[in-house]
């Protein structure tokens, strides 16, 4: 899928999960906590495509995520692509094809999702709010680049970077003290997993179960049959899937916060009437 679809799928997945936790498990979150988790999950849903590099010196090409912070993120994408290709080459079996790039390899696996989720949790537990600011800055930048792609394209990477920095700083100012923030790591990991499922419904699939060898191949791509696969950038993705993700997100927000708003409104009316 394209970057905006990935980001929107991550946001809707986190909102739907937050509603489910609130409704079925009684796990209540503040609006700020829900917003932070949604932004981080939306950014995490773009993270696996850091293995699609572009032209660093020209600040061109690459995936949506690779263009978020200009040359810096393009350089990170270039390094990620080379590392992913190295992991592929070092672990491939005889039946795995030879590759010249690392796109849709290591960063498109469940171990990668678990690794970045654990790393985010460990980082925030060790350094507290300052780590949260860094995570929020990076993930909010990715989320802005994905969710508001046309605006980000017009505004340029510098405006996106400054906006992400301001949002991260304002968010950190209202966060509670050093608590480890384990939900941030969960949001990053969930976003990555949602990305994998999104790519599984396209023609190429993803090596979801690496490093488990299947049929003599270490990097077997897993996905839906070609007849059911969506066309990247086609109407099925842009109209149907994005529309579905938007509806899910709106319903989840309504389900979480509408009862509290209505209850408060009723109390205010009762108080005025009394």
C-alpha positions in Angstrom: 0.0 0.0 0.0 0.9 3.6 -0.3 2.2 5.7 2.6 -1.0 7.5 3.4 -2.9 4.2 3.5 -0.4 2.7 5.8 -0.5 5.7 8.2 -4.3 5.8 8.2 -4.4 2.0 8.9 -2.1 2.4 11.9 -4.1 5.3 13.3 -7.4 3.4 12.9 -6.0 0.2 14.4 -4.8 2.0 17.5 -8.1 3.9 18.0 -10.1 0.7 17.5 -7.8 -1.2 20.0 -8.1 1.7 22.5 -11.9 1.5 22.2 -11.8 -2.3 22.7 -9.7 -2.0 25.8 -12.0 0.7 27.2 -15.2 -1.1 26.4 -14.2 -4.7 27.3 -11.4 -4.4 29.8 -12.2 -1.1 31.4 -8.8 0.4 30.5 -9.6 4.1 30.3 -7.2 6.5 28.7 -7.1 10.3 28.6 -7.6 12.1 25.3 -3.9 13.0 25.3 -2.8 9.4 25.8 -5.1 8.2 23.0 -3.8 11.0 20.7 -0.2 10.2 21.5 -0.7 6.5 20.9 -2.6 7.1 17.6 0.2 9.4 16.3 3.0 7.0 17.2 1.1 4.0 15.7 0.4 5.9 12.5 4.1 6.7 12.3 5.0 3.1 13.2 2.9 2.0 10.3 5.3 3.7 7.9 8.5 2.6 9.6 9.1 -0.7 7.7 9.4 1.2 4.4 12.6 2.8 5.7 14.2 0.0 3.6 13.2 1.8 0.4 15.9 4.4 -0.2 16.1 7.2 -2.8 18.8 9.6 -4.0 20.3 11.1 -0.9 22.5 13.8 -2.6 19.5 15.0 -4.6 16.9 14.7 -1.8 14.7 12.7 -4.2 12.9 9.4 -4.4 12.5 6.8 -1.7 9.3 5.8 0.2 7.1 8.4 1.9 8.8 7.7 5.2 12.2 8.2 3.6 11.4 11.8 2.6 10.0 12.9 5.9 13.1 14.7 7.2 14.8 15.5 3.9 18.4 14.3 3.4 18.7 13.0 6.9 15.8 10.5 6.6 16.9 9.5 3.1 20.4 8.7 4.5 18.8 6.6 7.3 16.7 4.8 4.6 19.9 4.2 2.6 21.6 2.6 5.6 18.5 0.6 6.5 18.2 -0.7 3.0 21.8 -1.8 2.9 21.6 -3.5 6.3 18.4 -5.3 5.3 20.0 -6.5 2.1 23.0 -7.7 4.1 20.7 -9.7 6.5 18.9 -11.1 3.5 22.1 -12.2 1.8 23.6 -13.7 5.0 20.5 -15.8 5.8 19.0 -16.7 2.4 18.9 -20.3 1.4 19.6 -21.9 -2.0 16.0 -21.4 -3.3 15.8 -17.8 -2.3 16.4 -15.5 -5.3 19.4 -13.2 -5.5 18.5 -9.6 -4.7 20.2 -6.3 -5.3 18.1 -4.3 -2.8 16.7 -4.9 0.6 13.2 -3.6 0.2 10.5 -5.8 1.8 13.1 -7.9 3.6 14.1 -7.6 7.3 12.0 -4.5 8.2 8.9 -6.4 6.9 9.1 -9.2 9.4 7.6 -9.8 12.8 11.0 -9.9 14.5 11.7 -6.4 13.3 8.3 -5.2 14.7 9.1 -6.9 18.1 12.6 -5.4 18.1 11.6 -1.8 17.5 8.7 -2.1 20.0 11.0 -3.5 22.7 13.7 -0.9 21.8 11.2 2.0 22.2 10.0 0.7 25.5 13.5 0.2 26.8 14.6 3.6 25.7 11.6 5.4 27.4 12.1 3.4 30.5 15.8 4.3 30.7 15.5 8.0 29.8 11.9 9.0 30.6 10.5 12.1 29.1 13.5 13.1 27.0 13.2 9.7 25.2 9.5 10.3 24.8 10.2 13.6 23.2 12.5 12.0 20.7 10.1 9.1 19.9 7.2 11.6 19.5 9.3 13.8 17.3 10.3 11.1 14.9 7.0 9.2 14.9 4.9 12.4 14.6 6.9 13.5 11.7 6.2 10.2 9.9 2.6 10.4 10.8 2.3 13.9 9.4 4.1 12.8 6.2 1.7 9.9 5.8 -1.7 11.3 7.0 -1.3 14.7 5.4 0.8 13.8 2.4 -0.3 16.5 0.0 0.2 19.2 2.6 3.6 17.8 3.5 4.6 17.6 -0.1 3.8 21.3 -0.6 5.2 22.5 2.8 8.5 20.6 2.4 10.5 18.6 4.9 11.7 21.6 6.9 8.1 22.6 7.8 7.2 19.0 8.6 10.3 18.7 10.8 9.5 21.9 12.7 5.8 21.0 13.1 6.8 17.5 14.5 9.2 19.2 16.9 6.6 21.6 18.3 4.0 18.9 18.7 6.5 16.6 20.5 7.5 19.4 22.9 4.0 20.4 23.6 3.0 16.8 24.2 5.9 16.2 26.6 5.0 19.3 28.6 1.6 17.6 29.5 2.8 14.1 30.1 3.1 12.7 33.6 6.4 12.0 35.2 8.9 9.3 34.4 6.7 6.2 34.1 8.4 4.3 31.3 5.6 4.8 28.9 5.3 1.2 27.8 2.3 2.0 25.5 4.7 3.9 23.2 6.6 0.7 22.4 3.4 -1.1 21.9 2.2 1.6 19.5 5.3 1.4 17.4 5.1 -2.4 17.2 1.4 -2.5 16.4 2.0 0.1 13.6 4.7 -2.1 12.1 2.5 -5.2 12.2 -0.4 -3.3 10.6 2.0 -2.3 7.9 2.8 -5.9 7.3 -0.8 -6.9 7.0 -1.3 -4.0 4.6 1.5 -5.2 2.3 0.2 -8.8 2.5 -2.9 -7.8 0.5 -0.8 -6.6 -2.4 0.8 -8.7 -5.0 4.3 -9.0 -3.6 3.5 -10.0 -0.1 6.0 -9.9 2.8 8.4 -12.4 4.5 6.2 -12.4 7.6 7.5 -15.6 9.2 11.2 -15.0 8.8 13.5 -16.6 10.0 11.3 -19.8 9.8 12.3 -21.7 6.6 9.3 -22.7 4.4 9.6 -24.9 1.4 13.4 -24.6 1.3 13.3 -20.8 1.4 14.1 -18.5 4.3 12.5 -15.5 2.7 9.2 -16.8 1.4 6.8 -14.0 0.6 3.4 -14.5 2.2 0.3 -12.8 0.8 -3.2 -13.2 -0.7 -3.7 -14.8 -4.1 -3.2 -12.5 -7.0 -6.9 -12.5 -7.8 -7.7 -11.0 -4.4 -4.7 -8.6 -4.2 -5.3 -4.9 -4.3 -3.6 -2.6 -6.8 -1.3 -0.2 -5.1 -2.7 3.3 -5.6 -5.8 1.9 -7.2 -9.4 2.7 -6.4 -9.7 -0.3 -4.1 -6.9 1.2 -1.9 -7.6 4.9 -2.2 -11.4 4.8 -2.0 -12.4 1.6 -0.3 -9.6 0.9 2.2 -9.0 4.5 3.2 -12.7 5.1 3.5 -13.0 2.0 5.8 -10.1 3.1 7.9 -11.6 6.5 8.3 -15.0 5.2 9.4 -13.4 2.8 11.9 -11.3 5.6 13.4 -14.3 8.0 13.7 -16.5 5.3 15.3 -13.8 4.4 17.8 -13.3 8.0 18.8 -17.1 8.4 19.1 -17.4 5.2 21.2 -14.6 6.3 23.6 -15.5 9.9 24.2 -19.1 10.6 23.3 -20.5 8.9 26.4 -18.3 11.0 28.7 -19.2 14.2 26.8 -22.9 13.4 26.9 -22.7 12.5 30.6 -21.0 15.8 31.4 -23.5 17.7 29.3 -26.4 16.0 31.2 -24.8 16.9 34.5 -24.3 20.5 33.5 -27.9 20.7 32.4 -29.1 19.1 35.6 -27.0 21.5 37.6 -28.3 24.5 35.7 -31.9 23.3 36.2 -31.3 22.7 39.9 
